[in-house]
Amino acid sequence: MIALISVMFLGIALGYALRRHAWTLALPRTISAVIFVLLFLMGFSIGANKGLLGQLASLGGQAFVISMAGTLGSIFCAWGLWRWWRREK
């Protein structure tokens, strides 16, 4: 875990130091492409795993409920924080 956090802070430091270079403008497109490749590979590995694919119906329902609860909770908290912030001013 310390290694992951260290790599993240190293990236932040490098990003701050190199923020004025022109090649950093291409980073958002590059990051999007890498995310698409990672999502494809994750889907490929799920499709290749017979045990997981057989349980996808039950796991999919649970994942849907958990993701919806997380999303709705985030929306509710953001809405409440926004109302509190606007009332303070």
C-alpha positions in Angstrom: 0.0 0.0 0.0 2.8 2.4 0.8 4.3 1.7 -2.6 1.1 2.6 -4.4 0.7 5.9 -2.4 4.4 6.7 -3.0 3.9 6.2 -6.8 0.9 8.4 -6.7 2.8 11.2 -4.9 5.7 10.8 -7.3 3.3 11.3 -10.2 1.8 14.4 -8.5 5.3 15.8 -8.0 6.4 15.1 -11.6 3.1 16.5 -12.9 3.6 19.7 -11.0 7.2 20.0 -12.1 6.4 19.3 -15.8 3.1 21.1 -16.1 4.4 23.8 -18.5 5.7 21.3 -21.1 3.7 21.1 -24.4 3.6 17.3 -24.5 1.5 17.2 -21.3 -1.5 18.5 -23.4 -1.7 15.0 -24.9 -2.0 13.3 -21.5 -5.9 13.4 -21.3 -6.2 11.5 -24.6 -3.5 9.0 -23.6 -5.1 8.4 -20.2 -8.5 7.7 -21.9 -6.9 5.3 -24.3 -5.1 3.4 -21.5 -8.4 3.2 -19.5 -10.2 1.8 -22.5 -7.5 -0.8 -22.9 -7.6 -1.7 -19.2 -11.4 -2.1 -19.4 -11.1 -4.3 -22.4 -8.6 -6.5 -20.7 -10.7 -6.7 -17.6 -13.7 -7.8 -19.7 -11.5 -10.3 -21.5 -10.3 -11.8 -18.2 -13.9 -12.1 -16.9 -15.0 -13.7 -20.2 -12.1 -16.2 -19.9 -12.9 -17.2 -16.3 -15.5 -20.0 -16.5 -16.2 -20.0 -12.8 -16.9 -16.3 -12.6 -18.9 -16.3 -15.8 -21.2 -18.9 -14.4 -21.9 -16.8 -11.3 -22.3 -13.6 -13.3 -26.1 -13.5 -12.9 -26.0 -13.5 -9.1 -22.9 -11.4 -8.8 -24.2 -9.0 -11.4 -27.3 -8.3 -9.4 -25.4 -7.7 -6.2 -22.9 -5.5 -8.0 -25.8 -3.5 -9.5 -27.4 -2.9 -6.0 -24.1 -2.0 -4.5 -23.2 0.4 -7.3 -26.6 2.1 -7.2 -26.4 2.5 -3.5 -23.0 4.1 -3.8 -24.1 6.4 -6.6 -27.3 7.5 -4.9 -25.4 8.0 -1.6 -22.8 10.2 -3.4 -25.6 12.2 -5.1 -27.4 12.7 -1.8 -24.3 13.8 0.1 -23.2 16.1 -2.7 -26.7 17.6 -2.8 -26.7 18.1 0.9 -23.2 19.6 0.9 -24.2 22.0 -1.9 -27.3 23.2 0.0 -25.2 23.7 3.1 -22.5 25.6 1.2 -25.0 27.8 -0.5 -26.8 28.6 2.8 -23.5 29.6 4.4 -22.9 32.4 1.9 
